[in-house]
Amino acid sequence: MAPWDDFDAIFYFNKNFVYDGKVIEQIISNRRALENQLFVDRLLGLAGVKTVTKLYPPRSNSDLRLLVDQIVSSAFDIHHKQALVYYILKDCRAASDAATQFSRRCHLPEKYRLFTEGLWHLDRLELKRAIEYLTEPSIIPTFPDEILYILTLSHLPKHDDSLVMAYYLTVSPPLTTSKVQKAFFQTLCRASVTEAFYFTRKNGESLRQAYFVQLIEFVHTTAAGQARSKRAMELIGLPLDDQEVEWFEDTLLHGSAKGLYGSKDTVMMRRLATGKLSELSPELESLGGKKIDGLNWDVLKKTMKQA
């Protein structure tokens, strides 16, 4: 049997194989869509492959040979090397079964094959198919935050928030960077203001406050219409504790949301809902005469104070 790391044995079906031009264009386009880094780029970088974006996708047979040579001669363990070769063979449409035959010949462990399949489909922007592989229980989570973040990108074709939640609930990514935290929490906000609120309470004070402020900003930047009205009323009705009330009013009156549409109205509506109309700040007193849903603020305040 020919050694698994021999190029001619790997590409037995065509030793002069070159990538199809359309495949190259699609890979480059997908890299741009994934913020200029494919998941295979990450793996190749870890393997020590030099000039990754120049070598992948390979534009000639000599480039392909150089790429394979750098993979098989890297310090990666043997199964990681074989998984990368398997990934490359997945690109070879001229020999659709080459990847499968290679994995069988090398006895590539199933967890490596499943993970590689998942990343290959993710790099092809086939999100649903990718998650079917990447949530397999046998897989040790790798790049979990990066995968979760990509799933949150709403500009990708067939984006689906349910895939974000499915991956999060199955894998439990650590959410270690503010970029991932914000992107994931935005997904939670879209799903449910109330559920997003209770999620904030699962975190330390600093992150909890950051999430809470993001929730307020999310509601006040929702496009005008029924969705915004519903979310605003849901926000107003949350069971806030004293600390959250302080964050709520400070964000809307003095913080990052003070310039957003309806920020003062939201504070006043919560004050009205909770019957706390004493010691109104100058910002709230200035709402006198303003109307919301056809009702005059002065009339509302006077009625509530007399109740």
C-alpha positions as CSV (number, residue, x, y, z in Angstrom):
1,M,0.0,0.0,0.0
2,A,1.3,3.5,-0.9
3,P,2.1,5.8,2.0
4,W,-0.8,8.1,2.9
5,D,1.5,11.2,2.7
6,D,2.6,10.7,-0.8
7,F,1.1,13.3,-3.2
8,D,0.8,10.9,-6.1
9,A,-0.9,8.3,-3.9
10,I,-3.3,10.9,-2.5
11,F,-4.2,12.2,-6.0
12,Y,-4.1,8.8,-7.6
13,F,-7.1,9.8,-9.7
14,N,-5.2,12.7,-11.3
15,K,-1.6,13.4,-10.4
16,N,-1.8,16.7,-12.4
17,F,-5.0,17.8,-10.6
18,V,-5.7,21.6,-10.5
19,Y,-8.6,23.4,-8.8
20,D,-11.5,24.4,-11.1
21,G,-11.5,28.2,-11.6
22,K,-15.1,28.5,-10.3
23,V,-14.1,26.6,-7.1
24,I,-11.2,29.0,-6.5
25,E,-13.5,32.0,-7.0
26,Q,-16.1,30.6,-4.6
27,I,-13.5,29.9,-1.9
28,I,-12.1,33.5,-2.2
29,S,-15.6,34.9,-2.1
30,N,-16.5,32.9,0.9
31,R,-13.3,34.0,2.7
32,R,-14.4,37.6,2.2
33,A,-17.9,36.8,3.6
34,L,-16.3,35.1,6.6
35,E,-14.4,38.3,7.5
36,N,-11.3,37.3,5.5
37,Q,-10.5,34.1,7.4
38,L,-11.8,30.6,6.5
39,F,-11.6,27.9,9.2
40,V,-9.2,25.9,7.1
41,D,-7.0,29.1,7.2
42,R,-6.9,28.7,10.9
43,L,-6.0,25.1,10.8
44,L,-3.3,25.6,8.1
45,G,-1.9,28.5,10.2
46,L,-1.7,26.2,13.3
47,A,0.1,23.6,11.1
48,G,2.7,26.2,10.2
49,V,1.8,26.5,6.6
50,K,3.4,29.7,5.2
51,T,1.5,32.3,3.2
52,V,-1.8,30.4,3.8
53,T,-4.0,32.7,1.7
54,K,-1.6,32.4,-1.2
55,L,-1.4,28.6,-1.1
56,Y,-5.1,28.1,-0.4
57,P,-6.9,27.8,-2.7
58,P,-4.0,26.5,-4.8
59,R,-4.1,27.9,-8.3
60,S,-1.8,25.3,-10.0
61,N,-0.7,21.8,-9.5
62,S,2.7,23.0,-8.2
63,D,0.9,25.1,-5.6
64,L,-1.2,22.1,-4.6
65,R,1.9,20.0,-4.2
66,L,3.5,22.6,-2.1
67,L,0.5,22.9,0.1
68,V,0.2,19.2,0.7
69,D,4.0,19.0,1.3
70,Q,3.8,21.7,4.0
71,I,0.9,19.8,5.6
72,V,2.5,16.4,5.7
73,S,5.8,17.8,6.9
74,S,4.3,19.9,9.6
75,A,4.6,19.3,13.4
76,F,0.9,18.4,13.6
77,D,0.1,14.9,14.8
78,I,-0.8,12.4,12.1
79,H,-4.6,12.6,12.4
80,H,-4.6,16.4,12.2
81,K,-2.5,16.2,9.0
82,Q,-4.8,13.6,7.5
83,A,-7.8,15.7,8.4
84,L,-6.3,18.6,6.4
85,V,-5.7,16.4,3.4
86,Y,-9.2,15.1,3.7
87,Y,-10.5,18.7,3.7
88,I,-8.5,19.4,0.5
89,L,-9.8,16.3,-1.2
90,K,-13.4,17.5,-0.4
91,D,-12.7,20.3,-2.8
92,C,-12.0,17.9,-5.7
93,R,-15.3,17.7,-7.5
94,A,-13.7,15.7,-10.3
95,A,-13.3,12.8,-7.8
96,S,-16.2,13.1,-5.4
97,D,-15.3,9.9,-3.5
98,A,-11.6,10.7,-3.1
99,A,-12.0,12.1,0.4
100,T,-14.0,9.2,1.6
101,Q,-11.6,6.7,0.1
102,F,-8.7,8.5,1.7
103,S,-10.3,8.5,5.2
104,R,-11.0,4.8,4.9
105,R,-7.5,4.0,3.7
106,C,-5.9,6.0,6.6
107,H,-8.5,4.9,9.1
108,L,-9.1,8.5,10.0
109,P,-10.9,8.6,13.4
110,E,-14.6,9.4,13.0
111,K,-14.4,12.5,15.3
112,Y,-11.7,14.0,13.1
113,R,-13.7,13.3,9.9
114,L,-16.9,14.8,11.4
115,F,-15.1,17.9,12.6
116,T,-13.4,18.4,9.2
117,E,-16.8,17.9,7.4
118,G,-18.3,20.5,9.6
119,L,-15.6,23.1,9.0
120,W,-15.7,22.3,5.2
121,H,-19.4,23.0,5.1
122,L,-19.0,26.1,7.2
123,D,-16.4,27.5,4.9
124,R,-18.8,26.8,2.1
125,L,-21.5,28.8,4.0
126,E,-23.6,25.8,4.3
127,L,-24.5,26.6,7.9
128,K,-27.2,24.1,8.6
129,R,-25.2,21.2,7.2
130,A,-22.2,22.4,9.1
131,I,-24.0,22.4,12.5
132,E,-25.2,18.9,11.9
133,Y,-21.6,17.8,12.1
134,L,-20.2,20.3,14.6
135,T,-22.7,19.4,17.3
136,E,-21.9,15.7,17.2
137,P,-21.3,14.6,20.9
138,S,-18.0,12.8,19.9
139,I,-16.4,16.0,18.8
140,I,-14.1,18.0,21.1
141,P,-15.2,21.6,20.7
142,T,-12.5,23.5,18.7
143,F,-12.8,27.2,17.7
144,P,-16.2,27.2,19.5
145,D,-16.4,31.0,19.9
146,E,-15.3,31.6,16.3
147,I,-17.9,29.2,15.0
148,L,-20.6,30.7,17.1
149,Y,-19.6,34.2,15.9
150,I,-19.8,33.2,12.3
151,L,-23.3,31.7,12.8
152,T,-24.4,35.2,14.1
153,L,-23.5,37.0,10.9
154,S,-26.8,38.0,9.5
155,H,-25.4,38.8,6.0
156,L,-24.6,35.2,5.3
157,P,-27.0,33.4,3.0
158,K,-29.6,31.3,4.8
159,H,-28.6,32.8,8.2
160,D,-30.8,31.4,10.9
161,D,-30.8,32.5,14.6
162,S,-32.0,29.0,15.5
163,L,-28.6,27.6,14.4
164,V,-26.9,30.0,16.8
165,M,-28.9,28.8,19.7
166,A,-28.6,25.1,18.7
167,Y,-24.8,25.4,18.6
168,Y,-24.7,27.4,21.9
169,L,-26.9,25.0,23.8
170,T,-25.0,22.0,22.5
171,V,-21.4,23.1,22.8
172,S,-21.6,25.9,25.4
173,P,-18.9,28.2,23.9
174,P,-17.0,30.2,26.6
175,L,-17.8,33.6,25.0
176,T,-14.3,34.9,25.8
177,T,-14.2,38.1,23.7
178,S,-16.5,41.1,23.6
179,K,-17.0,40.6,19.9
180,V,-18.5,37.2,20.4
181,Q,-20.4,38.3,23.5
182,K,-22.1,41.2,21.7
183,A,-22.9,39.1,18.6
184,F,-24.4,36.3,20.6
185,F,-26.4,38.5,23.0
186,Q,-27.8,40.4,20.0
187,T,-29.2,37.0,18.8
188,L,-30.7,36.5,22.3
189,C,-32.3,39.9,22.2
190,R,-33.9,39.2,18.8
191,A,-35.4,35.9,20.2
192,S,-36.8,37.4,23.4
193,V,-36.2,40.5,25.4
194,T,-37.2,38.7,28.6
195,E,-35.0,35.7,28.0
196,A,-32.1,38.0,27.2
197,F,-32.7,39.9,30.4
198,Y,-32.5,36.8,32.5
199,F,-29.3,35.8,30.7
200,T,-27.7,39.0,31.9
201,R,-28.1,37.9,35.4
202,K,-26.0,34.8,34.8
203,N,-22.9,36.9,34.5
204,G,-20.6,38.9,36.8
205,E,-21.6,42.5,37.5
206,S,-19.4,44.2,34.8
207,L,-20.5,41.9,32.0
208,R,-24.0,41.8,33.3
209,Q,-24.2,45.6,33.1
210,A,-22.7,45.6,29.6
211,Y,-25.4,43.1,28.4
212,F,-28.2,45.0,30.1
213,V,-27.1,48.3,28.4
214,Q,-26.9,46.4,25.1
215,L,-30.5,45.1,25.6
216,I,-31.8,48.7,26.2
217,E,-30.0,49.9,23.0
218,F,-31.3,46.9,21.0
219,V,-34.9,47.8,21.9
220,H,-34.5,51.5,21.1
221,T,-32.8,50.8,17.7
222,T,-35.4,48.3,16.6
223,A,-37.1,49.6,13.4
224,A,-40.3,51.5,14.1
225,G,-43.4,49.4,14.1
226,Q,-45.2,46.7,16.0
227,A,-42.0,44.8,16.9
228,R,-40.4,47.9,18.6
229,S,-43.6,48.7,20.5
230,K,-43.9,45.1,21.8
231,R,-40.2,45.0,22.8
232,A,-40.4,48.4,24.5
233,M,-43.4,47.3,26.6
234,E,-41.6,44.0,27.4
235,L,-38.6,46.0,28.5
236,I,-40.6,48.3,30.7
237,G,-42.3,45.4,32.4
238,L,-39.1,43.6,33.4
239,P,-38.8,42.8,37.1
240,L,-35.7,45.0,37.7
241,D,-33.9,45.1,41.0
242,D,-32.6,48.4,42.4
243,Q,-29.2,48.1,40.7
244,E,-30.9,47.4,37.3
245,V,-33.3,50.3,37.8
246,E,-30.2,52.6,38.3
247,W,-28.6,51.2,35.1
248,F,-31.9,51.5,33.3
249,E,-32.4,55.2,34.0
250,D,-28.8,56.2,33.7
251,T,-28.4,54.5,30.3
252,L,-31.5,56.1,28.9
253,L,-31.1,59.6,30.5
254,H,-27.3,60.1,30.6
255,G,-25.6,57.1,28.9
256,S,-25.2,55.5,25.5
257,A,-29.0,55.4,24.8
258,K,-29.9,59.0,25.8
259,G,-30.0,60.1,22.2
260,L,-32.1,57.3,20.9
261,Y,-35.7,57.7,20.0
262,G,-38.1,57.5,22.9
263,S,-35.4,57.1,25.6
264,K,-37.0,59.5,28.1
265,D,-40.5,58.2,27.3
266,T,-39.3,54.7,28.2
267,V,-38.1,55.9,31.6
268,M,-41.4,57.8,32.3
269,M,-43.5,54.9,31.2
270,R,-41.7,52.6,33.6
271,R,-42.1,55.2,36.3
272,L,-45.8,55.3,35.6
273,A,-46.1,51.5,35.5
274,T,-44.4,51.2,38.9
275,G,-46.1,54.3,40.4
276,K,-42.8,56.0,41.1
277,L,-43.4,59.6,40.1
278,S,-41.8,61.4,43.0
279,E,-38.6,63.3,42.6
280,L,-38.6,63.4,38.8
281,S,-35.4,64.5,37.2
282,P,-35.4,67.7,35.1
283,E,-35.2,65.4,32.0
284,L,-38.5,63.7,32.9
285,E,-40.2,66.9,34.0
286,S,-39.4,68.4,30.6
287,L,-41.8,65.8,29.1
288,G,-44.7,68.0,30.2
289,G,-47.3,68.5,27.4
290,K,-45.7,65.7,25.2
291,K,-48.0,63.0,24.0
292,I,-47.5,59.3,23.8
293,D,-50.2,57.1,22.1
294,G,-52.5,60.1,22.2
295,L,-52.2,60.8,25.9
296,N,-50.7,64.0,27.4
297,W,-47.8,63.4,29.8
298,D,-49.0,66.2,32.1
299,V,-52.4,64.5,32.4
300,L,-50.8,61.1,33.0
301,K,-48.5,62.4,35.7
302,K,-51.2,64.4,37.4
303,T,-53.6,61.4,37.4
304,M,-51.0,59.0,38.8
305,K,-49.9,61.4,41.5
306,Q,-53.5,61.8,42.6
307,A,-54.2,58.1,42.6
